[in-house]
């Protein structure tokens, strides 16, 4: 019975980490449903990008208030979780504040004291975030795609963080020996008077209860990430590393179209030549994207990385002028459809069975796609380098090249380019007539 708490802790830890690993494997499988794209070039530039944007939070501070608060939560999340390592060792081996023995009183006091200050700052920052999200009526949090689960999800994470920070501070405040030592308790010493009158046994029970709920809460939080927009905690780093480093606005060429054009321009090519041996039965590649499997793995990782902060939508000129388009919704819809495909694969023993749905029309409408001005404002604004525009352009490409479903104005322009070499409905001989008009 002496080791029962250690055994229960080990089982809880194994279950929590095992479930997390299982979900991460699903996440990787779903991302790999996308087409391959080479993002292994320019490694120094990619590493610099990741350090600057994901680790350094350089794009977050473009909006100073929310950026500063986010940095507090981000730094707190990373640094305070060092303390989780101590909890795990204590839980497995039955020790108590093992790092105090290892690091010495002075350094341990500095470390825990720093954690307490960070925990208090994180708590304040999270409360302000909650007020901004629920009371301040900030427009980007009121969009229709933020109703229901997305709103609950954002609040759930804030509640998680409030509870975890509170438990950490109360745990320290009710640790009699820790408080008697009088070191490393710059915040918890002010909470201790709330428990005056409690017996030593009562304080020990509260301290142990907070300890258990704190570590179990962290394991629950870890597994909640997969179902939450907060996957960006993990994916912001690979997402910024594998981001598109080409100039914004550079259009990607399709290999099949490039080959076709080269064939047309080659005077020695035989347009009636039989396909190369082995490629007679090859199914031509689809132009553009109508479902998630037509997108690249980077675009699918983008969808999972989306923080739903809405900065992209708040600068989108189409959205600002009342159009249907919201770049954030594009990313959320892509992730939702990808999750639906993943569940389909799980339910059918690893094979996707056609469900009669696709990303285009069932999630994203042509109206949304054609509202985009392709200005790249959403891409520039995203704090973790997500590229909604690339998905919009790939789906437009499908509409034009596979379904000939471009808007009438666009079809007219392309017909004019084909016939007149210009977007206007004048032939080349009449193009300069305006110069002679009186």
C-alpha positions as CSV (number, residue, x, y, z in Angstrom):
1,X,0.0,0.0,0.0
2,X,3.0,2.3,0.6
3,X,3.6,2.4,-3.2
4,X,0.0,2.7,-4.2
5,X,0.1,6.4,-5.0
6,X,3.2,5.9,-7.1
7,X,1.6,3.1,-9.0
8,X,-1.6,5.2,-9.6
9,X,0.6,8.1,-10.7
10,X,2.6,5.9,-13.1
11,X,-0.6,4.5,-14.6
12,X,-2.2,8.0,-15.0
13,X,1.0,9.2,-16.6
14,X,1.3,6.3,-19.0
15,X,-2.4,6.6,-20.0
16,X,-2.1,10.4,-20.5
17,X,1.0,10.2,-22.6
18,X,-0.2,7.1,-24.5
19,X,-3.4,8.8,-25.5
20,X,-1.5,11.8,-26.6
21,X,0.9,9.8,-28.7
22,X,-2.1,8.0,-30.3
23,X,-3.6,11.4,-31.3
24,X,-0.3,12.7,-32.6
25,X,0.0,9.7,-34.8
26,X,-3.5,10.4,-36.2
27,X,-2.5,14.1,-36.7
28,X,0.6,13.1,-38.7
29,X,-1.4,10.5,-40.7
30,X,-4.0,13.2,-41.6
31,X,-1.4,15.8,-42.6
32,X,0.3,13.2,-44.8
33,X,-3.0,12.7,-46.7
34,X,-1.9,15.9,-48.6
35,X,0.2,15.9,-51.7
36,X,3.9,16.1,-51.4
37,X,5.7,19.4,-51.8
38,X,9.4,20.1,-51.4
39,X,10.1,22.4,-48.4
40,X,13.5,21.0,-47.6
41,X,15.5,23.8,-49.3
42,X,17.0,26.9,-47.8
43,X,17.4,25.3,-44.4
44,X,19.3,28.2,-42.7
45,X,16.6,30.7,-43.8
46,X,13.8,28.3,-42.6
47,X,15.5,27.9,-39.2
48,X,15.9,31.7,-38.9
49,X,12.2,32.1,-39.8
50,X,11.1,29.6,-37.1
51,X,13.3,31.2,-34.4
52,X,12.2,34.7,-35.3
53,X,8.4,34.0,-35.7
54,X,7.6,30.9,-33.6
55,X,10.1,31.2,-30.8
56,X,10.6,35.0,-30.9
57,X,6.9,35.8,-31.4
58,X,7.9,38.6,-33.8
59,X,4.6,38.9,-35.6
60,X,2.5,38.7,-32.4
61,X,3.8,42.1,-31.2
62,X,2.5,43.9,-34.3
63,X,-0.6,44.3,-32.1
64,X,1.1,45.4,-28.9
65,X,-1.5,44.7,-26.2
66,X,-2.6,41.2,-27.3
67,X,1.0,40.5,-28.4
68,X,2.5,41.4,-25.0
69,X,-0.2,39.4,-23.1
70,X,0.4,36.4,-25.4
71,X,4.1,36.5,-24.8
72,X,3.5,36.4,-21.0
73,X,1.3,33.3,-21.4
74,X,3.7,31.7,-23.9
75,X,6.8,32.2,-21.7
76,X,4.8,31.2,-18.6
77,X,3.6,28.0,-20.4
78,X,7.1,27.0,-21.4
79,X,9.0,27.9,-18.2
80,X,6.5,26.9,-15.5
81,X,6.2,23.5,-17.1
82,X,9.8,22.9,-16.0
83,X,8.2,22.4,-12.7
84,X,6.1,19.5,-14.2
85,X,9.3,17.6,-14.5
86,X,9.8,17.8,-10.7
87,X,6.2,16.7,-10.2
88,X,6.7,13.7,-12.4
89,X,9.9,12.6,-10.6
90,X,8.2,13.2,-7.2
91,X,5.1,11.2,-8.3
92,X,7.1,8.3,-9.6
93,X,9.6,7.9,-6.8
94,X,7.6,9.3,-3.8
95,X,10.0,12.2,-3.2
96,X,8.9,15.7,-2.3
97,X,10.4,18.7,-4.1
98,X,13.3,16.7,-5.3
99,X,14.9,19.6,-7.2
100,X,15.4,21.4,-3.9
101,X,17.9,18.7,-2.9
102,X,19.5,18.7,-6.3
103,X,19.7,22.4,-7.0
104,X,20.2,23.7,-3.5
105,X,18.0,26.1,-1.5
106,X,19.2,29.3,-3.2
107,X,18.8,28.4,-6.8
108,X,15.6,26.4,-6.1
109,X,14.1,29.4,-4.3
110,X,15.0,31.6,-7.3
111,X,13.4,29.1,-9.7
112,X,10.1,28.6,-7.8
113,X,9.9,32.3,-7.0
114,X,10.2,33.1,-10.7
115,X,7.6,30.4,-11.5
116,X,5.2,32.0,-9.0
117,X,5.6,35.5,-10.4
118,X,5.0,34.1,-13.9
119,X,2.0,32.1,-12.7
120,X,0.5,35.3,-11.3
121,X,1.2,37.2,-14.5
122,X,-0.3,34.4,-16.6
123,X,-3.4,34.4,-14.5
124,X,-3.8,38.2,-15.0
125,X,-3.1,37.9,-18.7
126,X,-5.6,35.1,-19.1
127,X,-8.3,37.1,-17.3
128,X,-7.7,40.0,-19.7
129,X,-7.9,37.6,-22.6
130,X,-11.3,36.3,-21.3
131,X,-12.6,39.9,-21.0
132,X,-11.5,40.7,-24.5
133,X,-13.1,37.6,-25.9
134,X,-16.4,37.7,-24.0
135,X,-17.0,41.3,-22.9
136,X,-15.2,43.8,-25.1
137,X,-17.1,42.9,-28.3
138,X,-14.0,42.8,-30.5
139,X,-15.4,42.3,-34.0
140,X,-13.0,39.5,-35.0
141,X,-14.3,37.4,-32.1
142,X,-17.9,37.9,-33.1
143,X,-17.8,36.5,-36.6
144,X,-20.3,33.7,-37.4
145,X,-17.6,31.1,-37.7
146,X,-16.7,31.8,-34.0
147,X,-20.1,30.7,-32.7
148,X,-20.6,27.4,-30.9
149,X,-17.6,25.2,-30.4
150,X,-14.9,27.6,-31.5
151,X,-16.0,30.1,-28.8
152,X,-16.3,27.4,-26.2
153,X,-12.9,26.0,-27.1
154,X,-11.2,29.4,-26.7
155,X,-12.8,29.9,-23.3
156,X,-12.1,26.3,-22.2
157,X,-8.4,26.9,-22.7
158,X,-8.5,30.1,-20.7
159,X,-10.4,28.3,-17.8
160,X,-7.8,25.5,-18.0
161,X,-4.9,28.0,-17.6
162,X,-6.7,29.9,-14.8
163,X,-7.3,26.7,-12.8
164,X,-3.7,25.3,-13.4
165,X,-2.1,28.6,-12.3
166,X,-4.4,28.8,-9.2
167,X,-3.6,25.2,-8.2
168,X,0.1,25.8,-8.5
169,X,0.0,28.8,-6.2
170,X,-2.4,27.2,-3.7
171,X,-0.2,24.1,-3.7
172,X,2.8,26.2,-2.7
173,X,0.7,28.2,-0.2
174,X,-0.4,25.1,1.7
175,X,2.9,23.4,1.7
176,X,3.8,24.0,5.4
177,X,7.5,23.1,5.1
178,X,7.9,25.3,1.9
179,X,6.3,28.3,3.6
180,X,8.2,27.8,6.8
181,X,11.5,27.9,4.8
182,X,10.4,31.3,3.6
183,X,12.1,31.0,0.3
184,X,10.8,31.0,-3.3
185,X,7.3,32.1,-2.2
186,X,6.9,35.8,-3.4
187,X,3.2,35.2,-4.3
188,X,2.1,32.2,-2.4
189,X,3.0,33.8,1.0
190,X,0.1,36.2,0.4
191,X,-2.3,33.3,-0.2
192,X,-1.2,31.5,2.9
193,X,-3.3,33.7,5.3
194,X,-6.4,32.4,3.6
195,X,-5.8,29.1,5.2
196,X,-5.2,30.3,8.7
197,X,-7.0,28.1,11.2
198,X,-6.5,24.9,9.2
199,X,-4.7,22.1,10.9
200,X,-1.4,20.7,9.6
201,X,-3.2,17.6,8.3
202,X,-5.8,19.8,6.6
203,X,-3.2,21.8,4.9
204,X,-1.4,18.7,3.8
205,X,-4.6,17.3,2.3
206,X,-5.2,20.5,0.4
207,X,-1.6,20.6,-0.8
208,X,-1.8,16.9,-2.0
209,X,-5.2,17.5,-3.6
210,X,-3.9,20.5,-5.5
211,X,-0.8,18.5,-6.5
212,X,-2.9,15.7,-7.9
213,X,-5.4,17.9,-9.7
214,X,-2.6,20.0,-11.1
215,X,-0.7,17.1,-12.7
216,X,-3.9,15.3,-13.9
217,X,-5.1,18.7,-15.3
218,X,-1.9,19.0,-17.2
219,X,-2.3,15.6,-18.7
220,X,-5.9,16.4,-19.6
221,X,-4.8,19.7,-21.1
222,X,-2.1,17.9,-23.1
223,X,-4.7,15.6,-24.7
224,X,-7.3,18.4,-25.1
225,X,-4.8,20.1,-27.5
226,X,-5.6,17.6,-30.4
227,X,-9.3,18.7,-30.2
228,X,-8.5,22.4,-29.9
229,X,-7.2,25.3,-31.8
230,X,-4.4,25.3,-29.4
231,X,-2.5,22.7,-31.4
232,X,-0.6,25.8,-32.6
233,X,1.4,25.4,-29.3
234,X,3.0,22.4,-31.0
235,X,2.6,23.1,-34.7
236,X,3.7,26.7,-34.8
237,X,7.4,25.6,-35.0
238,X,7.2,23.2,-38.0
239,X,4.6,25.5,-39.6
240,X,6.9,28.5,-39.7
241,X,9.9,26.3,-40.6
242,X,8.1,24.8,-43.7
243,X,6.4,28.1,-44.7
244,X,6.5,29.3,-48.2
245,X,9.7,31.4,-48.6
246,X,8.9,32.5,-52.2
247,X,7.8,36.1,-52.9
248,X,4.1,36.6,-51.9
249,X,2.0,36.5,-55.0
250,X,4.2,34.1,-56.9
251,X,1.9,31.7,-58.6
252,X,2.8,28.0,-58.6
253,X,2.9,26.3,-62.0
254,X,1.4,22.9,-62.6
255,X,3.9,20.4,-63.9
256,X,1.4,18.9,-66.3
257,X,0.5,22.3,-67.8
258,X,4.2,23.3,-68.0
259,X,4.9,20.1,-69.9
260,X,1.9,20.7,-72.2
261,X,3.1,24.3,-73.0
262,X,6.6,23.2,-73.7
263,X,5.3,20.5,-76.0
264,X,3.2,23.1,-77.8
265,X,6.2,25.4,-78.2
266,X,8.5,22.6,-79.4
267,X,8.5,22.6,-83.3
268,X,9.9,19.1,-83.4
269,X,7.3,17.6,-81.0
270,X,4.7,15.2,-82.4
271,X,1.3,16.2,-80.9
272,X,0.0,12.8,-81.9
273,X,2.8,10.7,-80.4
274,X,1.7,7.9,-78.1
275,X,2.4,8.3,-74.4
276,X,5.6,6.8,-73.1
277,X,5.6,3.1,-72.3
278,X,4.0,2.4,-68.9
279,X,2.0,5.7,-68.8
280,X,-0.8,4.6,-71.2
281,X,-3.2,4.0,-68.4
282,X,-2.1,6.8,-66.1
283,X,-5.0,8.9,-64.8
284,X,-4.3,12.6,-65.5
285,X,-3.7,14.6,-62.3
286,X,-6.6,16.7,-61.2
287,X,-6.1,20.4,-61.8
288,X,-6.5,22.4,-58.5
289,X,-8.2,21.2,-55.4
290,X,-11.8,20.2,-54.5
291,X,-11.1,18.3,-51.4
292,X,-8.4,18.1,-48.7
293,X,-6.5,15.2,-50.4
294,X,-5.9,17.6,-53.3
295,X,-4.0,20.1,-51.1
296,X,-0.4,19.8,-50.1
297,X,0.7,18.5,-46.7
298,X,1.9,22.0,-45.8
299,X,-1.6,23.4,-46.4
300,X,-3.1,20.7,-44.2
301,X,-0.6,21.4,-41.5
302,X,-1.6,25.1,-41.9
303,X,-5.2,24.1,-41.1
304,X,-4.2,22.3,-37.9
305,X,-1.9,25.2,-36.9
306,X,-4.6,27.9,-37.2
307,X,-5.0,29.8,-33.9
308,X,-8.4,31.2,-34.9
309,X,-7.2,34.6,-33.7
310,X,-8.9,36.2,-36.7
311,X,-6.1,38.6,-37.6
312,X,-6.3,37.4,-41.2
313,X,-10.1,38.1,-41.4
314,X,-9.7,41.5,-39.7
315,X,-7.4,42.8,-42.5
316,X,-9.2,41.0,-45.4
317,X,-10.5,43.7,-47.7
318,X,-13.3,41.4,-49.0
319,X,-14.5,40.7,-45.5
320,X,-14.2,44.3,-44.5
321,X,-16.5,45.3,-47.4
322,X,-19.2,42.7,-46.4
323,X,-18.3,39.9,-48.7
324,X,-18.7,36.2,-47.6
325,X,-15.0,35.5,-47.4
326,X,-13.2,35.0,-44.1
327,X,-9.7,33.6,-44.4
328,X,-10.0,32.2,-40.9
329,X,-13.1,30.2,-41.9
330,X,-11.2,28.8,-44.9
331,X,-8.6,27.4,-42.5
332,X,-11.3,26.2,-40.0
333,X,-13.3,24.5,-42.8
334,X,-10.2,22.8,-44.2
335,X,-9.3,21.4,-40.7
336,X,-12.9,20.3,-40.1
337,X,-13.1,18.5,-43.4
338,X,-9.7,16.9,-42.8
339,X,-10.9,15.7,-39.4
340,X,-14.0,14.3,-41.0
341,X,-11.9,12.4,-43.5
342,X,-9.7,11.1,-40.7
343,X,-12.7,9.8,-38.8
344,X,-13.9,8.1,-42.0
345,X,-10.6,6.3,-42.3
346,X,-10.7,5.3,-38.6
347,X,-14.2,3.9,-39.1
348,X,-13.3,1.9,-42.2
349,X,-10.2,0.1,-41.0
350,X,-7.7,2.5,-42.5
351,X,-9.4,3.1,-45.9
352,X,-11.3,6.2,-46.9
353,X,-14.8,5.4,-48.2
354,X,-16.4,8.0,-50.4
355,X,-18.9,9.9,-48.2
356,X,-20.2,12.0,-51.1
357,X,-18.8,15.2,-49.6
358,X,-15.9,17.4,-50.4
359,X,-14.3,20.6,-49.2
360,X,-15.7,22.6,-52.1
361,X,-19.4,23.4,-51.8
362,X,-19.9,21.3,-48.7
363,X,-17.7,23.5,-46.6
364,X,-16.4,26.3,-48.8
365,X,-18.6,28.0,-51.3
366,X,-17.5,29.4,-54.7
367,X,-18.8,32.7,-53.6
368,X,-16.3,32.8,-50.8
369,X,-13.5,31.8,-53.2
370,X,-14.3,34.4,-55.8
371,X,-14.6,37.2,-53.2
372,X,-10.8,37.0,-52.6
373,X,-8.8,39.9,-54.0
374,X,-5.6,37.8,-53.7
375,X,-3.9,40.7,-51.9
376,X,-2.0,38.5,-49.5
377,X,-3.0,40.6,-46.5
378,X,-4.1,37.5,-44.6
379,X,-0.8,35.8,-45.2
380,X,1.2,38.8,-44.1
381,X,-0.9,39.2,-40.9
382,X,-0.9,35.6,-39.7
383,X,1.3,35.3,-36.6
384,X,2.4,31.8,-37.5
385,X,2.7,32.1,-41.3
386,X,-0.4,30.3,-42.4
387,X,-1.3,30.8,-46.0
388,X,-5.1,30.7,-46.6
389,X,-4.6,32.3,-50.1
390,X,-2.8,29.2,-51.4
391,X,-5.9,27.1,-50.6
392,X,-8.2,29.7,-52.2
393,X,-6.1,29.8,-55.4
394,X,-5.9,26.0,-55.7
395,X,-9.7,25.7,-55.3
396,X,-10.3,28.5,-57.8
397,X,-7.9,26.6,-60.2
398,X,-10.2,23.5,-59.8
399,X,-13.3,25.6,-60.6
400,X,-11.7,27.1,-63.7
401,X,-9.8,24.2,-65.1
402,X,-11.9,21.2,-64.1
403,X,-15.5,22.7,-64.1
404,X,-15.2,25.8,-66.2
405,X,-17.1,27.5,-63.4
406,X,-15.4,30.8,-63.3
407,X,-17.6,33.9,-63.0
408,X,-19.0,35.3,-66.2
409,X,-16.8,38.4,-66.1
410,X,-13.7,36.2,-65.7
411,X,-14.7,33.9,-68.5
412,X,-15.2,36.9,-70.8
413,X,-11.8,38.3,-69.9
414,X,-10.1,35.0,-70.6
415,X,-11.9,34.7,-73.9
416,X,-10.7,38.2,-74.9
417,X,-7.1,37.3,-73.9
418,X,-7.4,34.1,-76.1
419,X,-8.9,36.0,-79.1
420,X,-7.5,39.5,-78.8
421,X,-4.3,39.1,-76.7
422,X,-5.7,41.5,-74.1
423,X,-8.5,41.5,-71.5
424,X,-10.6,44.0,-73.5
425,X,-13.1,43.1,-76.3
426,X,-11.2,44.9,-79.0
427,X,-9.0,43.2,-81.6
428,X,-5.4,44.1,-81.8
429,X,-5.9,46.3,-84.9
430,X,-8.3,48.5,-83.1
431,X,-6.4,48.8,-79.9
432,X,-4.8,52.1,-80.6
433,X,-7.9,53.8,-82.0
434,X,-8.4,55.8,-78.9
435,X,-5.2,57.8,-79.7
436,X,-7.0,59.3,-82.8
437,X,-10.2,60.0,-81.0
438,X,-11.0,63.8,-80.7
